[in-house]
């Protein structure tokens, strides 16, 4: 998509701090990190959200998930990390290009509040 910010990043039209790139995937640091390490992994092919993925994307999605731990370790997250995929407006998605947030380092609060 020509107006998608992540597509523009992949094409080199918007600068980023690149973490990784191959023929299918691109990873870069989040411009507004919420933790000491916060980067995103995206497919180069525009897929609006996880809701748009189907069986034809199975290999790509598997490749993405298997790459996450390697990239996390390369970014110094040897003690663990959080992965987040926001899906749709109701799921908090802001950029409508499928992406996985990889977050870690420092104190990461629990996802579920326990009283």
C-alpha positions in Angstrom: 0.0 0.0 0.0 1.4 3.3 -1.0 0.3 5.3 2.0 1.1 2.7 4.7 3.8 4.0 7.0 5.3 0.6 7.5 5.4 0.0 3.7 7.2 3.3 3.4 9.7 2.2 6.0 10.3 -1.1 4.1 10.8 0.9 0.9 13.3 3.2 2.6 11.1 6.3 2.2 11.1 6.8 6.0 14.2 6.3 8.0 14.3 3.8 10.9 16.8 2.0 13.1 16.8 -1.3 11.3 17.3 -4.5 13.4 16.9 -7.1 10.6 15.9 -7.6 7.0 15.5 -10.5 4.6 13.4 -11.1 1.5 10.2 -11.5 3.5 10.6 -9.7 6.8 11.8 -6.4 8.2 12.5 -5.5 11.9 13.1 -2.0 13.3 13.1 -0.2 16.6 9.9 1.4 17.7 10.0 5.2 17.3 8.2 5.5 20.7 9.5 2.7 22.8 7.7 1.6 26.0 10.7 -0.3 27.3 14.5 -0.2 27.0 14.2 -2.7 24.1 11.2 -2.3 21.8 11.3 -3.3 18.2 8.8 -4.5 15.7 8.9 -7.3 13.2 6.7 -6.9 10.0 6.2 -8.8 6.8 7.4 -6.8 3.8 4.1 -7.8 2.1 1.3 -5.6 3.2 -1.2 -7.6 5.4 -3.4 -5.2 7.2 -3.8 -7.2 10.4 -3.8 -10.7 11.8 -7.5 -10.8 11.0 -6.6 -10.6 7.3 -4.2 -13.6 7.5 -5.2 -16.9 6.1 -3.8 -20.3 5.3 -1.7 -18.8 2.5 0.2 -16.9 5.1 1.1 -19.9 7.3 4.7 -20.2 6.3 5.3 -16.4 6.7 3.7 -16.3 10.1 5.7 -19.3 11.3 8.9 -17.7 10.0 8.0 -14.5 11.9 7.4 -16.3 15.2 10.5 -18.4 14.9 12.7 -15.4 14.2 11.5 -13.4 17.2 13.6 -15.2 19.9 16.8 -14.9 17.8 16.3 -11.2 17.3 15.4 -10.7 20.9 18.6 -12.4 22.0 20.6 -10.3 19.6 19.1 -7.2 21.2 20.2 -8.4 24.6 16.9 -9.9 25.9 18.5 -13.1 27.2 16.2 -13.1 30.3 12.9 -13.0 28.3 10.7 -10.6 26.4 7.1 -9.9 25.6 5.5 -10.3 22.2 2.3 -8.3 21.4 0.2 -8.4 18.2 -2.5 -5.8 18.4 -5.3 -6.7 16.0 -8.0 -4.3 14.8 -9.2 -1.1 16.3 -10.8 -3.0 19.2 -7.4 -4.7 19.9 -5.5 -1.4 20.0 -3.9 -1.6 16.5 -2.8 1.8 15.4 -0.9 1.0 12.2 -2.8 -1.3 9.9 0.1 -3.4 8.7 0.6 -6.7 10.6 3.4 -6.3 13.2 4.8 -8.0 16.2 6.1 -5.8 19.1 9.0 -7.4 20.9 9.4 -5.7 24.2 11.9 -6.2 27.1 14.6 -5.0 29.4 13.9 -3.4 32.7 10.7 -3.9 34.5 7.8 -5.0 32.3 4.5 -4.9 34.2 2.2 -7.9 34.2 -0.5 -8.0 31.5 -3.1 -9.0 34.0 -3.6 -7.1 37.2 -3.8 -9.4 40.2 -5.3 -8.0 43.4 
